[in-house]
Amino acid sequence: MSTVWSKEIQSSEILYYSRLSRFNNYNKDEWFNLLQIKDGMKILEVGCGPGHFTNMIKKHFPNCEVYGVDLDSGHIEFAKEKANQLNLSVNYSVEDVTKLPFNDETFDIVYSHTLVEHLPFEFFITDQKRVLKTDGKLIFINVDGKRKHVNNFEYNDKEINDIYNQLEIEDDKYSVGQYIQNPQSFLLNLYNFGFKNPNVKFKEIMFYFPYQCDSIEEGKSQIKNQEIDELYNAKFILGKAKNRDLFEEKLITLIQQKYAERLKLFMENKPVFDHESTFINVYCGTK
């Protein structure tokens, strides 16, 4: 078992709350259409991380049989806990994508989100193809980090960024994302591995804070989730800093003040219209 990713690269909490903002009850249909989900399917997510995608599928398509696997045991423990809290029956296990413990021709859809760029394509694809049913869909998503629209609430951001610039971060010893390819190469790889009708869709996913909500409580919850996301990210970065003791208390206080102000404006019904977008490439091939 490994906890390298959750301990050294991106914690389960950061990944969970990041995906929670991007895939929520207000844009869920966009995601479900991209993943081609239909109720009653048997679905596998490889590299499921903390389980937000799998949990969303099971919540809204209760007749689907949903599986999530990840090499990182920390992510899987987190995913199981979240599923239990939501009373969802999702099959989570610690597995290697190159050695999936499923029979041939098992799943209608096998998908992944931001996994393909982390390992050679042959290792990524071979076992996923094996466990797909004939005419099943392989879908993988990667994020175009160079294209992004961000207009977040900027209260205290100058002071926060000043602290980040002063942190002495230890060198990253992991080569994250080293196998990223351009869309043409990914499609050619799908074709060369025998997938029919390889295609790609380019999609911008927008999310606003906290205007797409049905109640005051929902808005407050969205703001709180954003605060939790930023706090987890700050603590994760601080954990890698040699001089964290000099800045930790001040940084956490500034972030808490930022979201207290954001909540205050929301409760006073003063618009801010902070928003963010993610550009994703969605690849699909049919076995």
NUSEFI-817013 format. One record per residue (C-alpha): x negated, y, z negated; chain; residue in three letters; residue number from 1. Coordinates in steps of 0.02 Angstrom, whole numbers, m for minus. Last residue first. Example, Ala and Ser with C-alpha at 12.3 -4.5 7.8 and 13.67 -1.06 7.14 Angstrom:
residues 2
+--------+--------+--------+------+------+-----+
|     c1 |     c2 |     c3 | unit | code | pos |
+--------+--------+--------+------+------+-----+
|   m684 |    m53 |   m357 |    A |  SER |   2 |
|   m615 |   m225 |   m390 |    A |  ALA |   1 |
+--------+--------+--------+------+------+-----+
//
This chain:
residues 287
+--------+--------+--------+------+------+-----+
|     c1 |     c2 |     c3 | unit | code | pos |
+--------+--------+--------+------+------+-----+
|    697 |    m55 |   1362 |    A |  LYS | 287 |
|    765 |    120 |   1386 |    A |  THR | 286 |
|    651 |    271 |   1361 |    A |  GLY | 285 |
|    675 |    433 |   1267 |    A |  CYS | 284 |
|    568 |    582 |   1221 |    A |  TYR | 283 |
|    630 |    729 |   1118 |    A |  VAL | 282 |
|    514 |    881 |   1117 |    A |  ASN | 281 |
|    551 |    997 |    972 |    A |  ILE | 280 |
|    549 |   1185 |    947 |    A |  PHE | 279 |
|    587 |   1234 |    768 |    A |  THR | 278 |
|    678 |   1393 |    722 |    A |  SER | 277 |
|    686 |   1509 |    573 |    A |  GLU | 276 |
|    808 |   1631 |    499 |    A |  HIS | 275 |
|    826 |   1776 |    378 |    A |  ASP | 274 |
|    986 |   1869 |    413 |    A |  PHE | 273 |
|    966 |   1990 |    266 |    A |  VAL | 272 |
|   1146 |   2036 |    230 |    A |  PRO | 271 |
|   1198 |   2115 |     64 |    A |  LYS | 270 |
|   1343 |   2019 |    m14 |    A |  ASN | 269 |
|   1290 |   2067 |   m191 |    A |  GLU | 268 |
|   1273 |   1881 |   m230 |    A |  MET | 267 |
|   1163 |   1861 |    m76 |    A |  PHE | 266 |
|   1055 |   2010 |   m123 |    A |  LEU | 265 |
|   1028 |   1939 |   m299 |    A |  LYS | 264 |
|    988 |   1767 |   m229 |    A |  LEU | 263 |
|    852 |   1839 |   m119 |    A |  ARG | 262 |
|    783 |   1939 |   m265 |    A |  GLU | 261 |
|    774 |   1783 |   m373 |    A |  ALA | 260 |
|    697 |   1697 |   m224 |    A |  TYR | 259 |
|    551 |   1818 |   m214 |    A |  LYS | 258 |
|    529 |   1825 |   m403 |    A |  GLN | 257 |
|    506 |   1636 |   m408 |    A |  GLN | 256 |
|    377 |   1648 |   m269 |    A |  ILE | 255 |
|    282 |   1786 |   m360 |    A |  LEU | 254 |
|    285 |   1688 |   m523 |    A |  THR | 253 |
|    214 |   1532 |   m441 |    A |  ILE | 252 |
|     73 |   1632 |   m363 |    A |  LEU | 251 |
|     30 |   1721 |   m525 |    A |  LYS | 250 |
|     22 |   1561 |   m626 |    A |  GLU | 249 |
|    m84 |   1469 |   m499 |    A |  GLU | 248 |
|   m211 |   1605 |   m459 |    A |  PHE | 247 |
|   m367 |   1588 |   m565 |    A |  LEU | 246 |
|   m334 |   1407 |   m613 |    A |  ASP | 245 |
|   m328 |   1357 |   m429 |    A |  ARG | 244 |
|   m512 |   1398 |   m400 |    A |  ASN | 243 |
|   m565 |   1233 |   m320 |    A |  LYS | 242 |
|   m406 |   1229 |   m217 |    A |  ALA | 241 |
|   m330 |   1063 |   m159 |    A |  LYS | 240 |
|   m196 |   1056 |   m294 |    A |  GLY | 239 |
|   m157 |   1238 |   m258 |    A |  LEU | 238 |
|   m104 |   1186 |    m84 |    A |  ILE | 237 |
|     17 |   1056 |   m153 |    A |  PHE | 236 |
|     81 |   1177 |   m284 |    A |  LYS | 235 |
|    117 |   1308 |   m152 |    A |  ALA | 234 |
|    208 |   1184 |    m39 |    A |  ASN | 233 |
|    312 |   1123 |   m185 |    A |  TYR | 232 |
|    356 |   1302 |   m229 |    A |  LEU | 231 |
|    403 |   1346 |    m50 |    A |  GLU | 230 |
|    520 |   1196 |    m32 |    A |  ASP | 229 |
|    596 |   1224 |   m204 |    A |  ILE | 228 |
|    632 |   1405 |   m159 |    A |  GLU | 227 |
|    711 |   1355 |      6 |    A |  GLN | 226 |
|    818 |   1227 |    m86 |    A |  ASN | 225 |
|    874 |   1361 |   m208 |    A |  LYS | 224 |
|    926 |   1475 |    m65 |    A |  ILE | 223 |
|   1027 |   1334 |     13 |    A |  GLN | 222 |
|   1108 |   1293 |   m154 |    A |  SER | 221 |
|   1158 |   1474 |   m182 |    A |  LYS | 220 |
|   1240 |   1475 |    m11 |    A |  GLY | 219 |
|   1333 |   1313 |    m48 |    A |  GLU | 218 |
|   1393 |   1383 |   m213 |    A |  GLU | 217 |
|   1455 |   1541 |   m129 |    A |  ILE | 216 |
|   1558 |   1435 |     m9 |    A |  SER | 215 |
|   1567 |   1363 |    167 |    A |  ASP | 214 |
|   1389 |   1395 |    220 |    A |  CYS | 213 |
|   1300 |   1444 |    379 |    A |  GLN | 212 |
|   1242 |   1610 |    311 |    A |  TYR | 211 |
|   1106 |   1556 |    191 |    A |  PRO | 210 |
|    977 |   1557 |    263 |    A |  PHE | 209 |
|    986 |   1523 |    450 |    A |  TYR | 208 |
|    932 |   1373 |    550 |    A |  PHE | 207 |
|    894 |   1358 |    734 |    A |  MET | 206 |
|    838 |   1199 |    823 |    A |  ILE | 205 |
|    759 |   1236 |    992 |    A |  GLU | 204 |
|    764 |   1087 |   1109 |    A |  LYS | 203 |
|    659 |   1020 |   1251 |    A |  PHE | 202 |
|    725 |    855 |   1317 |    A |  LYS | 201 |
|    610 |    719 |   1385 |    A |  VAL | 200 |
|    640 |    572 |   1500 |    A |  ASN | 199 |
|    587 |    393 |   1532 |    A |  PRO | 198 |
|    717 |    306 |   1642 |    A |  ASN | 197 |
|    663 |    126 |   1609 |    A |  LYS | 196 |
|    526 |     79 |   1488 |    A |  PHE | 195 |
|    391 |    m40 |   1552 |    A |  GLY | 194 |
|    240 |     12 |   1452 |    A |  PHE | 193 |
|    174 |    110 |   1602 |    A |  ASN | 192 |
|    337 |    210 |   1609 |    A |  TYR | 191 |
|    327 |    257 |   1425 |    A |  LEU | 190 |
|    145 |    306 |   1448 |    A |  ASN | 189 |
|    189 |    414 |   1599 |    A |  LEU | 188 |
|    320 |    502 |   1495 |    A |  LEU | 187 |
|    194 |    537 |   1355 |    A |  PHE | 186 |
|     67 |    599 |   1482 |    A |  SER | 185 |
|    189 |    719 |   1566 |    A |  GLN | 184 |
|    248 |    785 |   1398 |    A |  PRO | 183 |
|     71 |    835 |   1342 |    A |  ASN | 182 |
|    m19 |    723 |   1220 |    A |  GLN | 181 |
|    m50 |    724 |   1032 |    A |  ILE | 180 |
|   m169 |    590 |    972 |    A |  TYR | 179 |
|   m269 |    695 |    847 |    A |  GLN | 178 |
|   m118 |    744 |    744 |    A |  GLY | 177 |
|   m204 |    737 |    575 |    A |  VAL | 176 |
|   m389 |    696 |    571 |    A |  SER | 175 |
|   m410 |    674 |    383 |    A |  TYR | 174 |
|   m557 |    742 |    283 |    A |  LYS | 173 |
|   m481 |    914 |    256 |    A |  ASP | 172 |
|   m614 |   1024 |    177 |    A |  ASP | 171 |
|   m581 |   1084 |      0 |    A |  GLU | 170 |
|   m482 |   1244 |    m13 |    A |  ILE | 169 |
|   m555 |   1397 |    m98 |    A |  GLU | 168 |
|   m401 |   1504 |   m124 |    A |  LEU | 167 |
|   m423 |   1689 |    m89 |    A |  GLN | 166 |
|   m321 |   1693 |     72 |    A |  ASN | 165 |
|   m178 |   1602 |    m15 |    A |  TYR | 164 |
|   m176 |   1738 |   m148 |    A |  ILE | 163 |
|   m164 |   1877 |    m19 |    A |  ASP | 162 |
|    m23 |   1781 |     66 |    A |  ASN | 161 |
|     81 |   1787 |    m93 |    A |  ILE | 160 |
|     48 |   1972 |   m120 |    A |  GLU | 159 |
|     99 |   2012 |     58 |    A |  LYS | 158 |
|    250 |   1896 |     47 |    A |  ASP | 157 |
|    322 |   1979 |   m109 |    A |  ASN | 156 |
|    493 |   2001 |    m23 |    A |  TYR | 155 |
|    475 |   1939 |    156 |    A |  GLU | 154 |
|    639 |   1846 |    185 |    A |  PHE | 153 |
|    603 |   1742 |    338 |    A |  ASN | 152 |
|    601 |   1793 |    518 |    A |  ASN | 151 |
|    515 |   1646 |    602 |    A |  VAL | 150 |
|    532 |   1600 |    784 |    A |  HIS | 149 |
|    421 |   1454 |    835 |    A |  LYS | 148 |
|    327 |   1394 |    986 |    A |  ARG | 147 |
|    147 |   1345 |    951 |    A |  LYS | 146 |
|    201 |   1207 |    833 |    A |  GLY | 145 |
|    288 |   1108 |    969 |    A |  ASP | 144 |
|    362 |    972 |    859 |    A |  VAL | 143 |
|    362 |    790 |    910 |    A |  ASN | 142 |
|    509 |    674 |    930 |    A |  ILE | 141 |
|    519 |    491 |    976 |    A |  PHE | 140 |
|    662 |    391 |   1047 |    A |  ILE | 139 |
|    659 |    209 |   1101 |    A |  LEU | 138 |
|    831 |    158 |   1162 |    A |  LYS | 137 |
|    900 |    m18 |   1177 |    A |  GLY | 136 |
|    939 |    m89 |   1350 |    A |  ASP | 135 |
|    868 |   m257 |   1292 |    A |  THR | 134 |
|    862 |   m248 |   1103 |    A |  LYS | 133 |
|    715 |   m160 |   1022 |    A |  LEU | 132 |
|    602 |   m257 |    902 |    A |  VAL | 131 |
|    467 |   m288 |   1035 |    A |  ARG | 130 |
|    468 |   m109 |   1098 |    A |  LYS | 129 |
|    432 |    m44 |    924 |    A |  GLN | 128 |
|    293 |   m171 |    909 |    A |  ASP | 127 |
|    200 |   m105 |   1061 |    A |  THR | 126 |
|    232 |     81 |   1051 |    A |  ILE | 125 |
|    126 |    164 |    916 |    A |  PHE | 124 |
|    m25 |     49 |    930 |    A |  PHE | 123 |
|    m27 |     75 |   1119 |    A |  GLU | 122 |
|     m1 |    262 |   1096 |    A |  PHE | 121 |
|   m153 |    284 |    985 |    A |  PRO | 120 |
|   m104 |    352 |    813 |    A |  LEU | 119 |
|    m52 |    516 |    730 |    A |  HIS | 118 |
|     35 |    607 |    873 |    A |  GLU | 117 |
|    175 |    479 |    887 |    A |  VAL | 116 |
|    234 |    507 |    708 |    A |  LEU | 115 |
|    320 |    677 |    711 |    A |  THR | 114 |
|    497 |    605 |    703 |    A |  HIS | 113 |
|    526 |    423 |    747 |    A |  SER | 112 |
|    659 |    319 |    832 |    A |  TYR | 111 |
|    711 |    139 |    862 |    A |  VAL | 110 |
|    887 |    121 |    928 |    A |  ILE | 109 |
|    994 |    m33 |    962 |    A |  ASP | 108 |
|    884 |   m140 |    849 |    A |  PHE | 107 |
|    843 |   m326 |    831 |    A |  THR | 106 |
|    777 |   m388 |   1000 |    A |  GLU | 105 |
|    624 |   m477 |    926 |    A |  ASP | 104 |
|    632 |   m514 |    741 |    A |  ASN | 103 |
|    583 |   m387 |    611 |    A |  PHE | 102 |
|    433 |   m369 |    496 |    A |  PRO | 101 |
|    349 |   m228 |    596 |    A |  LEU | 100 |
|    162 |   m251 |    618 |    A |  LYS |  99 |
|     98 |   m102 |    718 |    A |  THR |  98 |
|    217 |     18 |    631 |    A |  VAL |  97 |
|    143 |    m37 |    463 |    A |  ASP |  96 |
|    273 |    m65 |    328 |    A |  GLU |  95 |
|    330 |     m6 |    157 |    A |  VAL |  94 |
|    517 |    m39 |    147 |    A |  SER |  93 |
|    684 |     51 |    151 |    A |  TYR |  92 |
|    853 |    m27 |    195 |    A |  ASN |  91 |
|    983 |    110 |    175 |    A |  VAL |  90 |
|   1141 |     86 |     71 |    A |  SER |  89 |
|   1191 |    261 |     19 |    A |  LEU |  88 |
|   1250 |    311 |   m155 |    A |  ASN |  87 |
|   1180 |    487 |   m134 |    A |  LEU |  86 |
|   1069 |    469 |   m288 |    A |  GLN |  85 |
|   1023 |    293 |   m232 |    A |  ASN |  84 |
|    972 |    356 |    m60 |    A |  ALA |  83 |
|    866 |    492 |   m140 |    A |  LYS |  82 |
|    777 |    366 |   m251 |    A |  GLU |  81 |
|    744 |    248 |   m106 |    A |  LYS |  80 |
|    671 |    389 |     m2 |    A |  ALA |  79 |
|    555 |    444 |   m144 |    A |  PHE |  78 |
|    490 |    267 |   m168 |    A |  GLU |  77 |
|    466 |    254 |     21 |    A |  ILE |  76 |
|    368 |    416 |     29 |    A |  HIS |  75 |
|    252 |    362 |   m111 |    A |  GLY |  74 |
|    228 |    192 |    m27 |    A |  SER |  73 |
|    154 |    272 |    128 |    A |  ASP |  72 |
|    156 |    155 |    278 |    A |  LEU |  71 |
|    335 |    201 |    316 |    A |  ASP |  70 |
|    492 |    105 |    359 |    A |  VAL |  69 |
|    675 |    156 |    367 |    A |  GLY |  68 |
|    819 |     42 |    411 |    A |  TYR |  67 |
|   1001 |     85 |    446 |    A |  VAL |  66 |
|   1147 |    m32 |    482 |    A |  GLU |  65 |
|   1276 |     87 |    553 |    A |  CYS |  64 |
|   1454 |     75 |    488 |    A |  ASN |  63 |
|   1431 |    226 |    373 |    A |  PRO |  62 |
|   1391 |    344 |    517 |    A |  PHE |  61 |
|   1390 |    514 |    431 |    A |  HIS |  60 |
|   1303 |    464 |    270 |    A |  LYS |  59 |
|   1200 |    326 |    350 |    A |  LYS |  58 |
|   1131 |    446 |    481 |    A |  ILE |  57 |
|   1094 |    581 |    353 |    A |  MET |  56 |
|   1004 |    456 |    240 |    A |  ASN |  55 |
|    896 |    396 |    384 |    A |  THR |  54 |
|    846 |    574 |    430 |    A |  PHE |  53 |
|    808 |    625 |    250 |    A |  HIS |  52 |
|    709 |    469 |    208 |    A |  GLY |  51 |
|    555 |    534 |    118 |    A |  PRO |  50 |
|    439 |    483 |    260 |    A |  GLY |  49 |
|    532 |    384 |    394 |    A |  CYS |  48 |
|    374 |    337 |    488 |    A |  GLY |  47 |
|    475 |    215 |    592 |    A |  VAL |  46 |
|    663 |    244 |    592 |    A |  GLU |  45 |
|    765 |     90 |    634 |    A |  LEU |  44 |
|    947 |     82 |    688 |    A |  ILE |  43 |
|   1078 |    m54 |    705 |    A |  LYS |  42 |
|   1229 |     27 |    784 |    A |  MET |  41 |
|   1406 |     24 |    715 |    A |  GLY |  40 |
|   1435 |    211 |    729 |    A |  ASP |  39 |
|   1348 |    292 |    876 |    A |  LYS |  38 |
|   1183 |    385 |    870 |    A |  ILE |  37 |
|   1105 |    454 |   1030 |    A |  GLN |  36 |
|    956 |    529 |    934 |    A |  LEU |  35 |
|    978 |    694 |   1026 |    A |  LEU |  34 |
|   1166 |    688 |   1000 |    A |  ASN |  33 |
|   1143 |    651 |    815 |    A |  PHE |  32 |
|   1024 |    798 |    799 |    A |  TRP |  31 |
|   1141 |    923 |    880 |    A |  GLU |  30 |
|   1287 |    851 |    782 |    A |  ASP |  29 |
|   1193 |    881 |    619 |    A |  LYS |  28 |
|   1176 |   1068 |    645 |    A |  ASN |  27 |
|   1286 |   1131 |    504 |    A |  TYR |  26 |
|   1274 |    980 |    388 |    A |  ASN |  25 |
|   1085 |    990 |    386 |    A |  ASN |  24 |
|    930 |    945 |    486 |    A |  PHE |  23 |
|    803 |   1088 |    483 |    A |  ARG |  22 |
|    823 |   1143 |    304 |    A |  SER |  21 |
|    827 |    963 |    238 |    A |  LEU |  20 |
|    676 |    921 |    345 |    A |  ARG |  19 |
|    569 |   1047 |    252 |    A |  SER |  18 |
|    645 |    995 |     86 |    A |  TYR |  17 |
|    597 |    813 |    116 |    A |  TYR |  16 |
|    423 |    844 |    187 |    A |  LEU |  15 |
|    374 |    958 |     44 |    A |  ILE |  14 |
|    445 |    839 |    m86 |    A |  GLU |  13 |
|    364 |    685 |    m11 |    A |  SER |  12 |
|    195 |    771 |    m16 |    A |  SER |  11 |
|     99 |    815 |    140 |    A |  GLN |  10 |
|    m85 |    776 |    169 |    A |  ILE |   9 |
|   m173 |    709 |     15 |    A |  GLU |   8 |
|    m48 |    628 |   m104 |    A |  LYS |   7 |
|     99 |    590 |     10 |    A |  SER |   6 |
|    m11 |    548 |    159 |    A |  TRP |   5 |
|   m142 |    446 |     68 |    A |  VAL |   4 |
|    m16 |    348 |    m36 |    A |  THR |   3 |
|    m57 |    177 |     36 |    A |  SER |   2 |
|      0 |      0 |      0 |    A |  MET |   1 |
+--------+--------+--------+------+------+-----+
//
